Each structure stands twice: as structure tokens, then as C-alpha cells.
Amino acid sequence: MTVLRHLAFWRHSENPRQSRLLRRAGNLLLITGGLVLAYPFWSSGYATIQQSRLSNAYNAEVKAFAPQLALNASSLNQPGRQEARVQALAKLFAHTLSPGKPVGRLKIPRIGLNSVILQGKSGTANLTSEADTPYLRSGPVHYGMTPLPGEGDPFAVAGHRTTYAAPFYSLDKMRPGDPIYVETPYARFTYTVAKTTIVDPNDTTVLIDRGYALVLTTCTPLYSAAHRLVVWGKLTSFEIRN
């Protein structure tokens, strides 16, 4: 009975204002914790919705660019002239792009990826860590300071690994010889993985032409931005759209 009397006294003597503050703080902590736990789910949902929208936008780009495929076709659509034609088409398409617009579609059978690539910011602004953050929430992003496929080397793409649908979650599973496909409104490209490396997160030299036509980058290890995982690819073939 003594213990019960003490508990009853404690309840009656508790400061009502302090009690309200404690309850509010507890509720706030619960809400915050719930938001943190739900973050991967709603960010993934957001990316999924955005990919659907971008897929429609990309299909519209393919149709809109179709007339350009006929430009200079008579002089460039000849044996030994395909490289020049695809480069000319890539340059034409580059002029239609702005940050956030679809560049093409990235397909990687090894990791089951089929995702629309967005255009990132161009110039030195592309090298800041915050530059392409808004676009990365919707899918893989082309480093705007690097050329488009067929325009030059390397075509470099970044992607999230653990949030916003995590398109590059399994990029560490890539092996030499694995095929990677990139579709654009002007041509379809096939690449083959040459190697994978891990570099410092601030190492921008991976975006310089080293003889590799494709560069994919993402954070590593999982749930950390301590380093960058880089997949290097060689161009195997390309086919200009009809």
C-alpha cells in the first residue's frame, strides 16, 4: 500500500505544463522516427512516379527528333561514314537538351535496370556535389560536362545507390564482359564492361577521356559516400535509328 500511495502522490504532484511538454516531445520523436524509417519508401515511390513521367517525355523526344535523322543522310549514310553521322546527330540532339530533360534510356541486364537518364548541369557547375541533386531523385543523371554517346568519350552517368529507387544499388555486381545498352533518340549503343574501380569521392579525373566510352559512378560502400564506385565500359557497337 505504501508504494501505491507514493505513486498516487507523484501523479498528483507532477507539473501539468511539464507533462504536456514531455508528451509533445515524445510525439515529435515518434513522428521524426517514422519519417526517417519511411524515407526509403516514399523516396522510391517518388522516383517511380518520375520515371513514368520521364518515360513519356523521352518517347515524345524520340518522335520529335525523328525528322533530324534524315539530315545529311545522303552524304553520311555510307560505309565508313557512320561515326561521322552519329557524331553529327549527337551534336544536334545536344542542342535540344537542358538540365532535367531525358537523354536516353539505360539498360543493364546484369542488375535488371531499365531507366531513363536525365541531363545534368553543364560546365564546371556540374562538378559541385549539389549540382545534380534534384535530378538524381528521378533517376540516373548524365554528367553534363561529358559528351553524349557517339559525340565523344566518355559518356558519364551518376546514380543513387540506396535512395530514390536506388537505380545503381547493385552496380558492384557488374563484371568484365557484361553488356550495357544506351538508347537515345538518334542511335542505340552497346557497351561492354571493361573494369570496375573505387576512387575518392572528389576524384573528377574519371570524367576525362581515358579510352573508355562509358563511365558509371555511384557511392560506395552501401549507405555511405566515403568513396565512389566506377564502372568503365568500351563501346562495342552502335546502330543509328531509322
Secondary structure, DSSP 8 states (H G I E B T S, - for coil): -HHHHHHHHHHHHS-HHHHHHHHHHHHHHHHHHHHHHHHHHHHHHHHHHHHHHHHHHHHHHHHHHGGGGGTTHHHHSSTT-HHHHHHHHHHHHHTT--TTSEEEEEEEGGGTEEEEEEE---GGGGGSTTTTHHHHTTS-EE-TTS--TTTSS-EEEE--SSSTT-TTTTGGG--TT-EEEEE-SSEEEEEEEEEEEEE-TT-GGGGS-SS-SEEEEEEESTT--SEEEEEEEEEEEEEE--
